[in-house]
Amino acid sequence: MPAKWIAYDEIECVTPRWPGIGATSGTPSTTCHVRASNDGGERFDDLVAAGGDGDGTFATPMANAAKIDFTYDASGAAPSVSSVETSRAPAASARGARGPFDGGTVVTVRGSGFLSSSNLACKFFDPLGNEVVVRASYESSSEVRCASPSQIASVDPYAVDYVAMTSPCYASAVHVSNTGLVGSWSAANSAPTAQFFYCDLYVDSSAASASSADGSALKPFDTIQRALQSALTGVQSASDTHIGREFALANPTANALLNADVVRLAPGAYAGAGAVRLVADPTSSVRVRAATGVASAAADRAYIDCEGSNPLFADLDAQSSSSRVAVVVDPDVAVVRCRDADASVYGVESCETIVATDGSGVTARTCNFAAA
């Protein structure tokens, strides 16, 4: 292992992982000799007389030898996880940690027994129970951070069944290990506060406004604005050298982000308060997508209707563009009749507003879309 020079009588190095140590190993501990070299390993300072080489032969060391012993000991307890959290979670959620299926959410894990090890790791699970291990960043003996792995290959974000009440969202236990070896992982903690909730933020304009809504597919928010208020904050560039090194990210693309979020809109029209004049946290990066696959009919589409008089983002009135930068609307969600000239219109032929004639005051908003 490389060593760091501190002074003529002091150096510092990090111990490598010893593969024979672990709860399932037949050797619970072992003692190794630590030897130092100034020239990369050609000459060590602990060579011993009588043909010994410091490998445990117990030969008499030379007079100027500096040989010391270091003991690997696996008798200590594995770390424990007490809670996990992310930069933001829905107020109604019992969980402190959620993030999109795309992964890349910075998760803060709290507990005890964490060590500043180059093998410190977090373990997440997919819906079938398959584990995914990612590198963790040491903060203290009671706190580590890691980035949630993507589950988009094992989860269909469109698989929402409102009849059978099934959802693609699921909770993953989070485990931590100081070594990554079998038997060294923290014990399972089934408390919701110790689990990471994989879920995009779902919105349904026909949903009742409920204080219990948590943005899951089965408890969607009723407005886009409520989803933005629960979106992750603290977006970071994953391609940043420091960030990539900290989380050991595997070749992130130039535009990859940590703490980016996803909002999904169920089919229907989104208009009025909570759908227009939107306000987003400037430290967010949110992509608004459809909650269903590519719509084949107008009735199956999700669209935001500004009704000809509203801007899509509130801060455009103040000549600011922070919300526009923080929120990107994908082409599968139409944005129509918005006052700001930059709002995109996707294949819209006409829109109309119809007020019910029965005196109920109910307003229907419909748009006709050109064929794809």
N, C-alpha and C positions, 0 to 999 in steps of 0.2 A: 504494500500500500504506500502511496506517496505521503510524505511527511511535510509539515509546515515548520519552517525555522522561526523560532521566537527569540532565542538568545544562544550564546555559545554553549550554555549549559542546559538548554531546554528546547525541545521540539514537541510537536503535536501531530497526532495522526488518528484516523478513524478505524476502528476494528472492522475487518471484513466479517461477513456472515459465516458462521461455522455450521456446516450442513449436518453434523452429527448431533446437534442439540435440539431438543424439542420434547413435547409431551409423549410422543410415540417413539422416541429414541431409546435405545438400550443404554445410552451413556448420558446420564442427566447433567454431567458437567465434565469439563476437561481443562487441564492447565497447559498453556503454551508458553514458549520462550519468546520474548520480544527482543529483536535485534535491530540495530540501527546502522545505516551506512551513509556516508557523505557523497558517494560516487555512483548512486543508482543501483547498488547491490553487488558490485564487484568485490568490495572489501567491507566486511562487517566488523564492528568494534568489539564483538564478544567471542571471537575465536579463542578456543581453549588449547592448552598444551596437550601433549600425549595423544595427538591425533583426533581429539574430540572436536565437534563442530557446533556445540550448543543445541543439539537436537534431543537432549534428554539422556545422554549417556552418562551424565554426572561426572564427567572428567573434570579435573581441576582447572578452573578458569585462569587465564593469564592475569598478571598483576593489574593490568589496566582495563580489564574487562568491565563492561557495563551491562551485563546480562541481567534481565529482570523477568519475572514470571507474570503472566496475566491469565486469570481463570474465567472461562466461559461458564456461566451458571444459569441453568434454566429452572432453578427451583422457585424463582419468584412467580407470582401470579400473573396471568395474562391481563392486559388492560381491560377496563370496563367502560361501557358507553352509557351515559345517563340521559343525554338529549342531543338532538340535532336541530339546526335551524338554517334558514337562508335569509337573504337580505330583506325579503318581504313575503308574507303569507296572508291569504284572505282572513279578514277579521273573524269570520264565523267558523273557521276551521279549527279543529282540535289539534291539528298538526302545526309544528313550527317550521316545517321544511317541505317545500314543494318546488317543482320545476318541470319544464316541458319534456315531452318524450324525446326531443332532439338531443337532450343532455347538455353538458357544459355549464351546469349550475354550480356555483361555488357553495359548498356545504360546510358549515362549521359544526364540528363534532365535539361535544364536551363529555368529560368523564374523568378517569384517573389512570395512572400508570403508563402514560404515553412517554416514549423515549425518543430522543433526537437521533433517529437511525436513518441511514440511507435506504433501508428496506421498509420504512414505515408505510403502511398501506391501508386503504379502505376497501371494503367489499360490499357490493350491491347485488341485487338479484333481479332476474327478469320474471315475467308472470309465471313461468313454468318452474321456477326455483333454481335455474341455472345461475351460477355466480359469475360476477365480473369484478376483477380486482384492478384498482387504480392506485397510483402513487398518492401519498398524503404529504402535506406540508406541516412541519412541527411548529407550533406556536408556544406551547408550554406543556408541562406534565399533565395538565387538565384540559388541553384544547389542541385540536388539529384541524386542518382544512383539506378538502379534496374536491375535485370536480366530478359531478355525476356523469357516468358514461351514458352514451346514447342508447335508447331502447327502440328507436324507430324501426329497426329491422324485425323486432319481435312483437311490436304493438301496432295495431291498425287504428290510427286516431279517428277514423270515420265510423268505427264499429260501435255505434250508440244504438241501443235498442230500448226505446222508451216504453214499449209494451211489456217486455220481459224484465225491464229495469236492470239491464246489464250495461256495463261501462268499460271502456278500455283502460280507464284510470285504475291504478293499483298502488299499494303501499309496499315499499321495500325496506326490510330491516337493513341497518347499517352496522357493520362490524369493523373493528380496527385491530391491526396486528403490528407489533414492533419489528417483526422479522419476516412475515409473510409465509412462515412455515406451517405445516399441518400441526394442529393442536395449540397454536399460539394466538388464535383469534379470540376476541372478546365474546363473552357469552351472549346469547340472544336476549334482546330486550323488546318485549311485545308492546310496550307503551306507545301510543300514537306519537308522543313527543320525541320518541327515539327512532322514528321511522321516516324515511323520505317518501313523499307522495309524488309519484309520476303522474302528471296530468297537465294538459294544456288548459287554458282558461276558456270555458265554454259560456256562450251567451245565447239566450233565446228571447226574442222580443215578445213572444206570447206567454212567457213565464210570469207568474205572479211575483210581485216585489216582496221578497221574504227576507227577514233578517237572518234566516238560517242558510241562505244561499252561500255556497263556498266556491263557486266557479267550476265545480266538477260537472261531468256530463249529465249526471242525474240530479244535481242541484245547481243549475246554471244561473248566472246573473241575468237580470232582465234588461240591462243597458250596457252598452260598450264602455261608457265612462266608469262604471263600477268595476269592470274587468281591468281597465287601465290603472285604477287605484290599487289593485292587488298585484299588478305585474312586478316582476323582479326589478330591482334597481342596482346601481353599481356596475354597469356594463364595463367590460374590459376587453381589450384586444388580445385574443389568444395567441396571436403571432408575435406579440411583444416578447423580446428576448427574456426578460426577467420573469414574466408570467409563465411562459412556456417551460422555462427551466424549473420554476417552483413546482408546477404540477406535472412535469414530465409528459407534456402533451405530445402525441405522436403526429408529427408533421402537420400542424394546423395550417389551413389555407390562409391566404393573405387577409380575407375578410371574415375569418372565423371569430366569434365573440363568445365570451363567458358572460353568463347572466342575461343572455338574450331570452325573450319570452315569446309565447305564441297565444293569440286569442282566436277562437273559432266561433263563427256565427252560424246559428241554425237558419234554415231557409225562412224567408220572410222579409218584410220591410222594416228598416230601422230609421225612425224619424223622430223629431222633437227632442225634448230634454233627454240628455244621456246618450244621444246618437249623433248629434252635431255640436259644433262649438266645443269640441273635445279638448281636454287638457291632459297632457302626459308629463310625467316626471322627466326632466332633461337628461337624467342619468339612466333612463330606460332605453331599451331597444326592443320594440314590439312589432311582430308581424301579424297582421289580421288576415285570417284565412277562412274559408268556408268549412263548416262542420260536417258537410257531406261531400261525396265525390263530385266530379264534374256534372253539373246539372244539365239535363237534356230538355227541360221545359222551364218556362218563366216561373211557374209556381214553385219550382224546386230551388230557385236561386235565392241567395242572400244579397240584399242591396241596401245601401245607405242613401236615404233621400233627404237632401238639404232643402227641398221644397222651393228652390229658386231664390230664397232670401237669406239663407244662412251659410257661413263658411264652415268647412269641415272642422277646422281647428280654431279655438277661441283666441289664441294668441296672434292669429293673423290680423285681428282688429288692432292690435298694438304693434303691428309691423314686425312681429317676431316670428321666427320659424322653428323654435325649439321643438314644438310638438310634431311638426312636419318631419323633422329629422328623426325623432324618437319612434314614430309610428309609420309603418309601411303597409299599405293595403294591397294584397295580392290581386291579380286580375280575376280570380274566381269570385271575388266580391265586387259588385258594381257600385260605383259612387256616382250619383246622378244629381243634377240641378243644384250644384253647389256654387255659391257666389264667388269663391276664390277661383281665379282663372286656371290655376294649376291643377285643380282636382280633375282626375281622369274620368272619362266617360267610356264605358266598355259596351259597344254595340247597342246603345239605347235608341229606340225609335220614338217613344212617347211615354209620358207619365201623366197621371191624373189623380186628383184627390176628390173623393166622393163622401159627402156627409149623409148619414142615414136620415131617412125621411120619417122615421117613427118617433122622433123626438128624443131619442136616447143620447144624441150628441156623439155617437160613435163615428169615427172618421176612418175610412179605408183608403189606403195609399197603394196604388198599383202602377207598375211600369211594364211596358211591352218591350221585349228585347229582340233584336235582330237575330237571325239564325247564326249559330257559331260557324 
